[in-house]
Amino acid sequence: MSGTKRGSRNLLEDVLKAGLCTGCGACVTGCPYMAIHEGRIVVLDRCTIEDGDCWRHCPRTPTDVSGFSEKTQGVPFDFLEPGAIIAVEMVRSVDAAVREKGQDGGVVTALLAFALDEGMIDSVVCSKKDAGGAPHGFVARTARELLECAGSSYEAAFTLEAFRKIPAGNADRLAVVGVGCQMEALAKMKAAAPVNGGNPQNVQLTVGLFCGWALRSDIFRPLLEEICDTSRIVKFDIPHSPGTSFDVYTKDAGKISIPLDDIRPAINPACQYCWDMTAEFADISAGSAGSSFHGWNTVITRTPRGAGLMKRAVAAGIIEIQPLPESRMTKLKASALNRKKNALRNLARKSGTREDLGYISGLPAGLVDALLKD
Amino acid sequence: MASVIAADNPGAAVLLMGNEAVARGAIEAGIGVASAYPGSPTSEILPAIADVSGERDIYVEWSTNEKVALEVAAASSFAGIRSLAVMKQNGLNVALDFLVNLNMTGIGEGGMVVFVSDDPGAMTSGNEQDSRMAAKWFDNPLLEPENAHEAKEMVAWAFEFSESVNLPVIVRGVTRLCYTRGNVVLGDLPAGMRKKARFSDVWDMYNPTKSKFTATPSPVAHRLLHEKFEKAREILENAPFNRYSGPDNPELLIIATGVSAAYSAEAVDVLHLKERVGLLKMGALWPLPKKTILQWLSRTKNVLFVEEMDAFMEGSVMELWAGAGLHDGGIRFHGKCSGHFPPCNEQGADLVIKALTDILKIEHQLIDADYKREAAEYMRLVPNRPINMCAGCPHRATYWAIKNAIALDGRNGFVCGDIGCYAMGFGPPGFFQARTMHAMGSGTGVANGFGHLGRFGFDQPVIALSGDSTFYHAALPALVNAVYNRSNFTLLILDNGATAMTGFQPHPGTGVLATGEPAPVVDMEALCRATGAEVMVCDPFNLTETTQAILTMMKKNAGVRVIIMRHLCQLVKVKRKIAPRYSMRVEPEKCIGESCGCDRLCTRVFGCPGLMWDSRAGKAMIDEAICVGCGLCADVCPAGAIRKEEVH
């Protein structure tokens, strides 16, 4: 774990202005000087605290990644693997309605609704789209609320800001859904609980989402507004085939396909420094990322806690499973490793030296050189 | 109780503030009309007259601005009724365009006095200025009183003077005169019927070119003005306000004007210099009474000028001396030219003492060491109290919303500030948001200009501020200009229902006259809509909605958008006995104070004086003596520690 102590001014200079902010929402939790506005983190005023949670919890301040792996996953960190793995399978919700609402197999929604139902957790920290379709951190307490949150927004969702909506002292057992950077931030929050607001110690379950990149609302939203009434959008998808279109499903006009290349300018540049495609610090990670078949999710079960939930959900008939073909597994591993190489390369380019990989620390000596040699 | 201002008790000595003495002087002179725009240090004059306007049959009004005030007064004089117009130094600048033409035409048969006060030290102003300079550059008579009694005498005398030269007469005060109380010996009040007002200079078909009150043709009028000016000079040579005291041939002659004469007399007294130093106290300054001055110059080799603000007499007397060919007499002049007085800030007896000791080589310990030490000790007991807006002030709410809206918007937006309590927005009370601040209405005017710079790549949102009274005073023409010329900015009109900074005077939007009588409301919202601007109204105490409204308006980025921030001034609420809305308390166990997640947001940043920081407990507290229960801090507290409960 990093020992640096800094405050919001450093966060502003070294993360926000440096183009590293992924929009995880952690810094906003319990801070009156930070706000989220139109897809950006805004520093509203000068805070004089030099040892702040904003810096401590940010996934883009120095992070000892292998230290976290030990802590959250209970296994040593292997940078070459896509995190701790108990099983990798193809999974989908048995309920077709959940599949329809969710992304691909609807596994995340199904699993969390089941966890709520069976009493493993009391509420879920996730993200929900507002009337205009922009995602915000949200605390879902029922399966119905959860279903309203289903489906990928493709935007930075600031999910962790939702911790501030949970009153201090609230004892609800929580699940958190998020992408890799959010799982990193959450791990940091658990390691050093926020002074004010939020109760990450109550998190009983983390569900990671595979993430290729997130879109910047300030560019993506106007783009959407040009093609449709954003309040009528039902769902986004990047279909595996042909893999070059971004599909917008609306209530009125059905599917509108946009060439993926038109969307790319809206990708948050901070995502190029992200090493974690499969949300390695979660109990269970789910996604598709080119490894799945249509209508199915690829699910990585990472921890015994995650495995237990999977087992109970299968037994209860909530989800169904089939093995992931070897070729898909190879592809998944290659994509995950490729992401790490790209992140390291981009970080080294940003700093001008492989010695300085920005926020990433704790990698074994020689590994970086080995990864970047080609 | 009848006001002492109109007490019919000639010969009685009463304690009056300088401003009240000015009012009494005008009443003794039998004015029929008094008009003003509020501006410290002159704000108390009109209300003093308004208090007795019924019994003395005087028309009083708060005008929308000083130029209008002057015009209103002038019309009365044109019709033969004496009039008084009152303004502070900045107001004179607003009124000047009328004044420089008024002295061309003359004022008719009703004497006219313009009381203008400067503010040395800028205690209640944005600028320091010497208004006497105006008298010099556009040729207008000017008097300057030393104390309250003389102010009363001088104002009354000025009306006769005005009538005898057919010119408006400026009486110049300074803050120290206006706000100092002194003994005033009352004179007679006018008795009998007031004469009928009549404008006599109507069209005469047999002599149609004859016209008194049109300032053309100007070369002729200008020549006539100078003729009148020479007559005025003759009168001032014998005016009762220029007095000499001291030896016949003083080693050093002090020429002091207005309150500076009192400082000088004190200095001469303290240094026991009555046998060596002469004091020419001058109250009738302009046109310069040359004979009087030359007479005293011829009796000395050293002259020290003492006057507030600029080297007005200093320069004029030196000019006179050089022009009179007396320079071979070898007088040494001291004052601002010699560095004995600074060119700015308020003067005082100490500075005169220092100048005298230096020029006359006298040893004098101005302040002894014990006094200095004691004073320093007492200073430590004085709490540091920076300027601030009142507890419950709606401007704090507005600035909070502005600050957050500008930050959220993220395009380096900024505020063009204006004159009023909210001018404090350049500092901590307004979170340093006001980035420009000049004259009345200039926030809107300057924003006009920024709004056209888009063609040069300017892409920052601009917010102009205007108070409600300021809006009627000078922001309205700027708003009209903005809409007409298709500028691009958001104007926030801070409508707190009063001209608050100068003492809650009513204005055209309040529905009340200077006398307290009801008046038609000039609907600010309708006025703004009529310009074609997009208009909305917010209560700034709804912080979230207000912030959102500002953000939305900023974002539109085209045309002129107006948000009227409507919430009554807290002090007006107190005056109207409007009870506090909430009772406030801090739950100490919830207050997270200096820790992460707060960092004393309420007392360090928000800064309402109704909040206190208990440094020992590390908790915020409500200062019961100051808190007015507005409830705003409860909405700002990030920990929910500040609680508000509705008071029933």
Interface residues (C-beta under 8 A of the other chain):
Chain A: G30 C31 P32 Y33 A35 H37 E38 R40 V42 V43 L44 D45 R46 C47 T48 I49 D51 G52 D53 C54 P194 V195 N196 G197
Chain B: K403 N404 A407 L408 D409 G410 F431 I592 E594 S595 C596 G597 C598 D599 L601 R604 V605 V636 P638 A639
